[in-house]
Amino acid sequence: MVVTSAKMTLAEFLNYNDGTDTLYELDNGELIPMPAESEINRRIAMFLLISFSQLGIPSHQLTMKTELAVSGARVSVRVPDLMVLSEELALALEGASRSIVLMDMPPPLLAIEVVSPNQEKRDYRYKRTEYAARGIAEYWIVDPLLQQVTILEWVEGLYEEKVYKGEEAIASSVLSNLELTAAQILGVSC
């Protein structure tokens, strides 16, 4: 559902307040309300957050629901389920009045989207292009509907894709000491 018919700029989006607690994404200038998170998606994101913390990633480099400015036909703002930040980006966000990674900041190391029903095209297609243009080293698409985890790794200017299912161990260039399988990640949704 699109809230406005006129295209918004990033500055207008950053100043937008409709007096509600609704979370919005900006999609090529269009204000899009985010649907309430499903319990399955919330569980998967929390499981990954805890798992990454146990790997030794400092808490200031892990963030959920932080806005991320990306470029498209117009500037867009996405809200990944989970991100791993570089130390430099974590420092840039320190003390910010709003949790948003702007275009002049370094990209996150890793962005994770948990696919919601009827949002497949957005996560598999549009965000893939936007995150690639933003130079994000790794993008995970965790899909509880298809029971798979797609890892997109930034290699020489393009994302290389690997799909993991079942007991396949996930390989990550960003998280070299990761020891998780697709089944472990997706199993928390049961």
N, C-alpha and C positions, 0 to 999 in steps of 0.2 A: 504494500500500500504506500503510495506516494503522498506526502502531506502537503507539499507546495507545488504549484505549477510553474512558478518562476525559478530559474536556476540560481542557486546560492553560490557565493564565493566562499573561500575558506574563512575569511575574516567574518563574514555573516554567520557562518556555521559556528565558529568559535564563540560568537556573542549571542547565539540563539538560546532562548529560554522560554519554553511554553508554560512554565509553572508546574510541570509534572515531573515525575521521576523517570519518564520514558527515556531509554537509551536509543540514540539514533546513529546511523551511518550516513555519510554523505556519498552518494553514488553519482559521479559525474555531474555534480551540482544539484542533485535531487535529494531531498531529505527523506530518509527511509527509516521508519520506526523498527527497532529490532524486536522480534517476538520474544516472549518469555522463554527462558532456557528450559529445555526438557531435563528431567532427572537423569536420564542416561548421559546426556552431554555433560552435565555438571559433574557426575561421578567420574567420567573419563578424564576431564580436565583436572579434577582434584587428584586423581591417581597419578597422573603425569607430573603434576606440581610436586607431590610428595616424593615420587621416584627421582626426580631431578635434584631435589634437595638432598636426598640420601646419596646422590652421586658426588655431593660436595659443592654444588653450585650455590654460591652465596644468595641469601634471600633477596638482596637488593638487585640481583640480576634476573630474578624471576618475577613476572608480572602477569596478572590476569585482567582482562577487560580494559587494557590500556589502548587508547586510540592510536591509530597509525595513519599518517597522511601518506597517500600514494598518488601517483599521477595516472591519469587516463586522458580522455578527451578534455576533461576539466579536472581539477584536483578533487580527489575523493578521500574519504576518511573511513577506514575499516576498523573493526574491533575484533582482533583475533581472540580466541579462547585462552591462549597462553602464549607468552613470548619469553625467550631467553635473550637478555640484553648483553652487549659487550660492556666491559668495565667503563669505557669511554661514554657510552650511551647512558648507563646508569648514573654516572656523574652529571651528565647534561640534564637529566630529569630531576636530580636532587633539588629539593626546595621549590619545584614547579607548583604553580597554583592549580594546574590541570594536568592530568596524566595523559599526555599526547606526545607522540614522536613526530615532530615537524619535519618538513622536507630538508631543512638545513642541518638536521642532526644525522649522526651515523645511523644506518639501518640496524634493526635487531639481528642477532646471529641466527635466530630460529623463530619462525611463526608457526603456530599450530591452530588449525581449524577443525572442529568436530562437526561433521556434516549433520544438518538438521533436515527433516523431511521437507521436500519441495524447495530446498536451497542448493541442490547438487550443482546446478549450472554455475551459480555464483561462486562456490568453493572450488570446483574443479577447473573452471574456465576463466572467469573474470579475475578472481583473486590471484590465480597462477600468473597471469600476465602482469597484473599490477605489482605483485611481490617481486617478480623477476625484474621489472623496470626499476624497482626500488633497490635492487642489489642485495636482497636477503639471501644469505648463504644457504639456508635450508628452509623448506616449507613442507610441513606434514599435513596431510589430509587424512583424518581419522574418520572412517566411515562405518558406523555401527549397523547401517542398513545392508551394506555389501559385505560386512565383516572383513574389512581390509584396512591396512594402513599404507598410504602412498607417501613415499619420501621423494621430494624433489630437491636435488642437490645442484647448486650453482656451479657449473663447470664451463670455463671459457666462454662466458656470455650467454649460456643457455641452461635451462633446467634439464637435468637427466633424471628420469623417473624410474623408480623401483617400487613394485607393489609387493607387500608382505601379507601373508594369510596364515592362519593357524599357528603352528609352533615354530615358524621361521623366525630366527633371531634378526632383529632390526639392526641394520648398520647405519651409523650416523657419522658424518665427517665432523660435525660440531661437538657431538658427545661421544668421544672415542671410547670411554669406559662404560658405555651403555650396555646393559644386559637384560633386555626385555624382548618378548615376542609379541607378535600381533595378538595372539590369544590372550596374553596377560593384560594387555591394554584394553582389548574389547571385552574381556571376561568380566570386568568390573561393572559392565552394563546389565549383567544378568541378575 
